[in-house]
Amino acid sequence: EVQLVQSGAEVREPGESLKISCKVSGYDFTKNWIGWVRQRPGKGLEWMGIIFPGDSDTRYSPSFEGQVSISVDKSISTVYLQWNSLKASDTALYYCARQGITIFGLINQHYYYYMDVWGKGTTVTVSS
Amino acid sequence: DIQMTQSPPFLSASVGDRVTISCRASQSIGNYVNWYQHKPGKVPDLLIYAASSSRTGVPSRFAGSGSGTDFTLTINSLQPEDFATYYCQQSYKAPYTLGQGTWLEVK
């Protein structure tokens, strides 16, 4: 069974650093992108970025580039989301999600990506 | 980046109704659209990928359509468990942006 197990809730003060994790099991970890999605209180889902564990290729949404860092430790099948200096506006629920793939076509292949397996979320509260 | 504009942001409907949620992309994206359902306190759930392909196990009352810039999620004969927030997402090019969401509530 594919599982994404996220680290527990965190409470930090503004300016502090934080690294949350998403441990993956049940499939070849290096073969699928893993992404992060933010949900602020009372707001919608926001796509933050993705990482390909096989080679650590990373893509960010412009809204999050430079604000967070996504990394991976292949040895323990874990993806991380990190802040160097938290703000109150980072208070949110953060989900990790596997990017599933379906390939259509034999000669001209089309790759369709979607978030098919999700972690239960990590609540981050930033408050003084 | 590709923007995904969903409408309406709120939708009020009754059990048994047929509802339609729209999503417009800021540029042509073929059929690279996914739809998710998100209930309070739960993890988001993939419903549709490639604009019209249903994930295994998704009830047949959920149907996706569209290509290019305009996409639609239709829910036929609403059931009590369908009241949730729905999101579209483009997977044409990273960043794979999500729409703002449509909150479907019980009338």
Interface residues (C-beta under 8 A of the other chain):
Chain A: G35 V37 G44 L45 E46 W47 G49 I50 R59 Y60 S61 P62 Y95 A97 G100 T102 F104 H110 Y112 Y113 Y114 M115 D116 W118 G119 K120 G121
Chain B: D1 G30 Y32 N34 Y36 H38 V43 P44 L46 Y49 A50 S53 R55 T85 Y87 Q89 S91 A94 P95 Y96 T97 L98 G99 Q100 G101
